[in-house]
Amino acid sequence: MRWRTMMRIALRMALHEKMKFAGAMVGVVFAVLLSNQQAATFLGLVNRNIMFVDNAGADIWIMPGATEILQPGKFLSTSPLDQARGTPGVAWAEPILFGSATVSLPQGGSEQVTLIGTRAPSWRGGPFNLVAGSADALTQPDAMIFEDSDRGKLGGLNLGSIREVNGRRTHVVGFTWGLVPLGPASYAFAEFDLARELMHSDADQFSFILVGAQPGADLQAIKRELQRRMSSERVATRAEFKRSLLNYTIFKTPIGIVLGSSSAVGLLVGFIMVALTMFSAVLDNLREFGTLKALGATTFDLVRLLWTQAAIYGALGAFVGVALVSQAASAARSAQLAMQLPPALLFGTLVVAIAMCIAASSLAVLRVRSVEPAMVFR
């Protein structure tokens, strides 16, 4: 009964002070909008770094030792590939090539792409997210698939266009969408042997080895056995490699610091605005709080009232802020950046917004504790 009574009074008091209510709402909406926009941008950027690992189809990755991120580097030999194929629990193992390539433009100049070589007919490692053409088209001589969003940058590419890649004439047989990692160059795909010739690598050199496990097999057991057989290579499950990419993005690039600090600033500004609004409302309504105490309300009843107001600010502000950031994410969606708003982030926003507003009411709670019922009669 006390909770219901205080909740009704809290709602009426909040709506009565319309300007203060609007000020608190603006603070919460700003905090939710900024923090979610930064968090969604961060998740979108991280997704660009891990999307290849997610879509390559491998359960386990074999890579040169000390590899932290997905980028061109040292080569592997055929020995790890043969050892992987002979390991119990392994269904298949396929190599891929990963390197940089230069595309010569018709009007002069050149652009970089990240060249990925995969083997037919399984095409482990891509191409994926195809919007034109098919992976099997890569079996044609000198065929390549490029990123759709880079068609203009690469000189107005179309199906059948001819481009020199690392000095060799190739033709376009398809396009992917959204395969633009954090690095400077989008992904381009070629059949393994063509990619090897374009990269001038030896026939027994690979960038990574993708491993698929048999159904029901223990990934950790397979990983341990592979690592035992390979002393100089790194073996990681898909989840472990994704964690490695995530840790690198957060702690070894400016992205985590910049976007994290922006989110913190947004929450801080919202916290301050809500705290000042609620404290100001208490000062303006001291006699009303004194009247409530004179009628038998305890200090904790008044705390219930303030917490209810804070929860109202947090819930409504979170709802409006999430609606706005969802619209912004939809409007800003592109191949270069698709902001990610998973359900866990939206639910966490509601919880954090309410908790922030309740914490911001602390100043007001301290003030109502000193309210005396006798002040009504002064």
C-alpha positions as CSV (number, residue, x, y, z in Angstrom):
1,M,0.0,0.0,0.0
2,R,2.8,2.4,0.9
3,W,4.6,1.6,-2.4
4,R,1.4,2.2,-4.4
5,T,0.7,5.5,-2.6
6,M,4.2,6.8,-3.0
7,M,4.2,5.8,-6.7
8,R,1.0,7.7,-7.4
9,I,2.3,10.8,-5.6
10,A,5.6,10.5,-7.4
11,L,4.0,10.4,-10.8
12,R,1.7,13.4,-10.0
13,M,4.6,15.4,-8.7
14,A,6.8,14.6,-11.7
15,L,4.1,15.6,-14.2
16,H,3.1,18.7,-12.2
17,E,6.6,20.2,-12.7
18,K,6.6,19.9,-16.4
19,M,9.8,21.9,-17.1
20,K,11.8,19.9,-14.6
21,F,10.3,16.7,-15.9
22,A,11.4,17.7,-19.4
23,G,14.8,18.7,-18.2
24,A,15.4,15.3,-16.5
25,M,14.0,13.5,-19.6
26,V,16.4,15.4,-21.9
27,G,19.3,14.4,-19.7
28,V,18.4,10.7,-19.8
29,V,17.6,10.7,-23.5
30,F,21.0,12.4,-24.2
31,A,22.8,9.9,-22.1
32,V,21.1,6.9,-23.7
33,L,21.4,8.3,-27.2
34,L,25.1,9.1,-27.0
35,S,26.2,6.0,-25.1
36,N,24.1,3.6,-27.3
37,Q,25.3,5.3,-30.5
38,Q,28.9,4.9,-29.4
39,A,28.3,1.3,-28.2
40,A,26.5,0.4,-31.4
41,T,29.3,2.0,-33.5
42,F,31.9,0.1,-31.5
43,L,30.0,-3.2,-32.0
44,G,29.7,-2.5,-35.7
45,L,33.4,-1.8,-36.0
46,V,34.3,-5.0,-34.0
47,N,31.9,-7.0,-36.2
48,R,33.8,-5.8,-39.3
49,N,37.0,-7.3,-37.7
50,I,35.4,-10.7,-36.8
51,M,33.0,-11.2,-39.7
52,F,35.5,-13.2,-41.7
53,V,36.1,-15.6,-38.8
54,D,32.3,-15.9,-38.3
55,N,31.7,-16.7,-42.0
56,A,34.8,-18.7,-43.0
57,G,33.1,-22.0,-41.8
58,A,36.0,-23.2,-39.7
59,D,35.8,-24.6,-36.2
60,I,39.5,-24.3,-35.6
61,W,42.1,-22.0,-37.1
62,I,45.8,-22.8,-37.6
63,M,48.0,-19.8,-38.0
64,P,51.6,-18.6,-37.7
65,G,52.8,-18.4,-34.1
66,A,52.0,-15.2,-32.1
67,T,49.3,-14.2,-34.6
68,E,46.7,-11.9,-33.0
69,I,44.7,-10.5,-35.8
70,L,43.5,-11.4,-39.3
71,Q,46.0,-9.8,-41.6
72,P,48.7,-10.8,-44.1
73,G,51.9,-12.1,-42.5
74,K,54.1,-15.1,-42.3
75,F,53.3,-18.2,-44.3
76,L,52.6,-21.7,-43.2
77,S,54.1,-24.8,-44.9
78,T,52.3,-28.0,-46.1
79,S,53.4,-29.8,-42.9
80,P,50.7,-28.4,-40.6
81,L,48.0,-29.1,-43.3
82,D,49.0,-32.7,-43.6
83,Q,49.1,-33.1,-39.8
84,A,45.7,-31.5,-39.4
85,R,44.1,-33.8,-42.0
86,G,45.5,-36.8,-40.1
87,T,44.3,-35.7,-36.7
88,P,41.4,-37.7,-35.1
89,G,38.1,-35.8,-35.1
90,V,39.0,-33.6,-38.0
91,A,36.5,-33.8,-40.9
92,W,38.4,-31.5,-43.3
93,A,41.3,-29.0,-43.4
94,E,41.7,-26.5,-46.2
95,P,44.3,-23.7,-46.7
96,I,43.6,-20.1,-47.6
97,L,45.8,-17.3,-48.8
98,F,45.6,-13.8,-47.3
99,G,47.5,-10.9,-48.7
100,S,47.4,-7.4,-50.2
101,A,47.0,-6.7,-53.9
102,T,47.0,-3.5,-56.0
103,V,44.2,-2.8,-58.5
104,S,45.2,-0.6,-61.4
105,L,42.5,2.0,-62.3
106,P,41.5,2.8,-65.9
107,Q,42.0,6.6,-65.2
108,G,45.4,6.0,-63.7
109,G,46.5,5.4,-60.1
110,S,45.7,2.3,-58.1
111,E,43.8,1.1,-55.0
112,Q,44.6,-1.6,-52.5
113,V,42.4,-4.7,-51.8
114,T,42.9,-7.6,-49.3
115,L,43.2,-10.6,-51.6
116,I,41.8,-14.0,-50.3
117,G,42.5,-17.2,-52.1
118,T,40.2,-20.1,-51.5
119,R,39.9,-23.6,-53.0
120,A,37.1,-25.1,-55.1
121,P,34.7,-26.7,-54.7
122,S,34.1,-26.2,-51.0
123,W,35.2,-22.5,-51.0
124,R,36.2,-22.6,-47.3
125,G,36.8,-19.0,-46.3
126,G,34.5,-17.4,-48.8
127,P,33.3,-15.6,-50.8
128,F,30.2,-14.9,-48.7
129,N,27.5,-12.2,-48.6
130,L,27.3,-12.3,-52.4
131,V,25.0,-9.9,-54.1
132,A,26.0,-10.7,-57.7
133,G,27.6,-13.8,-59.2
134,S,28.5,-17.0,-57.5
135,A,31.5,-18.6,-55.9
136,D,31.8,-21.2,-58.6
137,A,32.4,-18.4,-61.1
138,L,35.9,-18.2,-59.6
139,T,36.8,-21.4,-61.5
140,Q,36.9,-19.3,-64.7
141,P,40.3,-18.2,-65.8
142,D,41.6,-15.0,-64.1
143,A,38.2,-14.5,-62.3
144,M,37.8,-12.3,-59.2
145,I,35.0,-11.2,-56.9
146,F,35.2,-7.7,-55.4
147,E,33.3,-5.6,-52.8
148,D,30.1,-4.0,-54.1
149,S,30.6,-0.8,-52.1
150,D,34.0,-0.2,-53.7
151,R,32.8,-0.4,-57.3
152,G,33.1,3.4,-57.7
153,K,36.5,3.5,-56.0
154,L,37.8,0.8,-58.3
155,G,36.9,2.7,-61.4
156,G,33.2,1.9,-61.9
157,L,33.4,-1.9,-61.7
158,N,30.6,-4.0,-63.3
159,L,30.3,-7.7,-64.0
160,G,32.8,-8.5,-66.8
161,S,35.0,-5.5,-66.1
162,I,38.7,-6.0,-66.7
163,R,41.2,-4.8,-64.1
164,E,44.9,-5.4,-63.6
165,V,45.6,-6.9,-60.2
166,N,49.3,-7.0,-59.3
167,G,50.1,-6.5,-63.0
168,R,47.8,-9.3,-64.2
169,R,44.6,-8.9,-66.2
170,T,41.6,-10.2,-64.3
171,H,37.8,-10.0,-64.9
172,V,35.0,-9.4,-62.4
173,V,32.5,-12.3,-61.9
174,G,30.7,-11.2,-58.8
175,F,30.3,-8.8,-55.9
176,T,30.0,-9.1,-52.1
177,W,28.4,-6.6,-49.7
178,G,29.8,-5.3,-46.5
179,L,33.1,-7.1,-46.5
180,V,35.1,-4.0,-45.4
181,P,37.3,-4.7,-42.4
182,L,38.8,-2.1,-40.1
183,G,42.0,-2.1,-42.2
184,P,42.4,0.1,-45.3
185,A,41.3,-2.4,-47.9
186,S,38.1,-4.4,-48.6
187,Y,38.2,-8.1,-49.3
188,A,38.5,-9.5,-52.9
189,F,38.4,-13.2,-53.7
190,A,40.1,-15.4,-56.2
191,E,40.6,-19.1,-56.7
192,F,43.5,-20.4,-54.7
193,D,46.0,-20.9,-57.6
194,L,45.2,-17.5,-59.1
195,A,45.7,-15.8,-55.7
196,R,49.0,-17.7,-55.3
197,E,50.2,-16.4,-58.7
198,L,49.1,-12.8,-57.9
199,M,50.8,-12.9,-54.5
200,H,53.9,-14.6,-56.0
201,S,53.9,-17.2,-53.3
202,D,55.2,-20.7,-53.5
203,A,52.9,-23.7,-54.1
204,D,53.5,-25.0,-50.5
205,Q,52.8,-21.7,-48.7
206,F,49.6,-20.8,-46.9
207,S,48.4,-17.9,-44.8
208,F,45.9,-19.9,-42.6
209,I,44.6,-23.4,-42.4
210,L,40.9,-23.8,-41.7
211,V,39.8,-27.0,-39.9
212,G,36.3,-28.4,-39.6
213,A,35.5,-30.9,-36.9
214,Q,33.4,-34.0,-37.2
215,P,29.9,-33.8,-35.8
216,G,29.9,-34.2,-32.0
217,A,33.7,-34.0,-31.8
218,D,35.3,-32.2,-28.8
219,L,36.8,-29.0,-30.2
220,Q,39.1,-28.5,-27.3
221,A,40.5,-32.1,-27.5
222,I,41.1,-31.6,-31.2
223,K,42.8,-28.3,-30.6
224,R,45.1,-29.7,-27.9
225,E,46.1,-32.6,-30.2
226,L,46.8,-30.2,-33.1
227,Q,48.8,-27.9,-30.8
228,R,50.8,-30.9,-29.6
229,R,51.7,-31.8,-33.1
230,M,52.5,-28.2,-34.1
231,S,55.1,-26.6,-31.9
232,S,55.6,-23.3,-33.8
233,E,52.1,-22.7,-35.1
234,R,49.2,-21.2,-33.1
235,V,46.0,-23.3,-32.9
236,A,42.7,-21.6,-31.8
237,T,39.1,-22.4,-31.9
238,R,36.8,-20.0,-33.7
239,A,35.6,-18.5,-30.4
240,E,39.2,-18.1,-29.1
241,F,40.3,-16.4,-32.3
242,K,37.3,-14.0,-32.1
243,R,38.3,-13.2,-28.5
244,S,41.8,-12.4,-29.7
245,L,40.5,-10.1,-32.4
246,L,38.2,-8.4,-29.9
247,N,40.9,-7.9,-27.3
248,Y,43.2,-6.5,-29.9
249,T,40.5,-4.0,-31.1
250,I,39.7,-2.8,-27.6
251,F,43.2,-2.6,-26.1
252,K,45.6,-2.1,-28.9
253,T,43.7,0.3,-31.1
254,P,42.2,3.8,-30.3
255,I,38.7,2.6,-31.0
256,G,38.0,1.2,-27.5
257,I,39.4,4.2,-25.7
258,V,37.7,6.8,-27.9
259,L,34.2,5.2,-28.1
260,G,34.4,4.1,-24.4
261,S,35.2,7.6,-23.1
262,S,32.4,9.1,-25.3
263,S,29.9,6.7,-23.8
264,A,31.2,7.5,-20.3
265,V,30.8,11.2,-20.9
266,G,27.2,10.7,-22.1
267,L,26.3,8.8,-19.0
268,L,28.0,11.4,-16.8
269,V,26.1,14.3,-18.4
270,G,22.8,12.5,-18.0
271,F,23.6,11.6,-14.4
272,I,24.4,15.2,-13.5
273,M,21.3,16.6,-15.3
274,V,19.0,14.1,-13.5
275,A,20.7,14.6,-10.1
276,L,20.3,18.4,-10.4
277,T,16.8,18.2,-11.6
278,M,15.7,15.9,-8.7
279,F,17.6,17.9,-6.1
280,S,16.0,21.1,-7.4
281,A,12.6,19.5,-7.3
282,V,13.1,18.6,-3.6
283,L,14.2,22.1,-2.7
284,D,11.1,23.5,-4.4
285,N,8.8,21.1,-2.6
286,L,10.2,21.0,0.9
287,R,6.8,22.0,2.4
288,E,5.1,19.2,0.5
289,F,7.6,16.7,1.8
290,G,7.1,18.1,5.3
291,T,3.4,17.7,4.9
292,L,3.8,14.1,3.9
293,K,5.9,13.5,7.0
294,A,3.3,15.3,9.2
295,L,0.7,12.9,7.8
296,G,2.7,9.9,8.8
297,A,5.1,9.2,5.9
298,T,8.5,8.0,7.0
299,T,11.8,9.0,5.5
300,F,11.9,5.7,3.7
301,D,8.4,6.5,2.2
302,L,9.9,9.7,0.7
303,V,12.9,7.7,-0.6
304,R,10.4,5.3,-2.3
305,L,8.8,8.4,-3.9
306,L,12.1,9.7,-5.2
307,W,13.2,6.2,-6.4
308,T,9.9,5.9,-8.3
309,Q,10.4,9.3,-9.9
310,A,13.9,8.2,-10.8
311,A,12.7,5.0,-12.3
312,I,10.1,6.9,-14.4
313,Y,12.8,9.2,-15.8
314,G,15.0,6.2,-16.5
315,A,12.4,4.0,-18.2
316,L,10.8,6.8,-20.3
317,G,14.2,8.3,-21.2
318,A,15.6,4.9,-22.2
319,F,12.6,4.1,-24.4
320,V,12.8,7.4,-26.2
321,G,16.7,7.2,-26.5
322,V,16.6,3.7,-27.8
323,A,13.9,4.6,-30.4
324,L,16.1,7.5,-31.6
325,V,19.3,5.5,-31.8
326,S,17.5,2.7,-33.6
327,Q,16.4,5.2,-36.3
328,A,19.9,6.6,-36.5
329,A,21.4,3.2,-36.9
330,S,19.0,2.3,-39.6
331,A,19.6,5.6,-41.5
332,A,23.4,5.3,-41.1
333,R,23.6,1.7,-42.3
334,S,26.2,1.1,-45.0
335,A,28.7,-1.4,-46.2
336,Q,31.5,0.5,-44.4
337,L,29.6,0.6,-41.1
338,A,26.5,-1.2,-39.9
339,M,25.8,-0.1,-36.3
340,Q,24.9,-3.2,-34.1
341,L,22.1,-3.0,-31.6
342,P,21.7,-6.5,-30.2
343,P,18.8,-7.1,-27.7
344,A,21.2,-7.5,-24.8
345,L,22.4,-3.9,-25.4
346,L,18.9,-2.5,-25.5
347,F,17.8,-4.4,-22.4
348,G,21.1,-3.3,-20.6
349,T,20.3,0.3,-21.6
350,L,17.0,0.1,-19.7
351,V,18.6,-1.4,-16.6
352,V,21.6,1.1,-16.7
353,A,19.3,4.1,-17.3
354,I,17.1,3.2,-14.3
355,A,20.1,2.5,-12.1
356,M,21.7,5.7,-13.2
357,C,18.6,7.7,-12.3
358,I,18.2,6.0,-9.0
359,A,21.9,6.7,-8.2
360,A,21.4,10.3,-9.3
361,S,18.6,10.7,-6.8
362,S,21.1,10.3,-3.9
363,L,21.5,14.0,-3.4
364,A,17.7,14.4,-3.2
365,V,17.5,11.5,-0.8
366,L,20.1,13.1,1.5
367,R,18.0,16.3,1.5
368,V,14.7,14.7,2.3
369,R,16.2,13.0,5.3
370,S,16.6,16.4,7.0
371,V,13.0,17.5,6.3
372,E,11.1,18.0,9.6
373,P,7.3,17.8,9.8
374,A,7.3,20.9,12.0
375,M,8.3,23.1,9.1
376,V,4.7,22.9,7.9
377,F,3.6,25.0,10.8
378,R,6.2,27.7,10.5
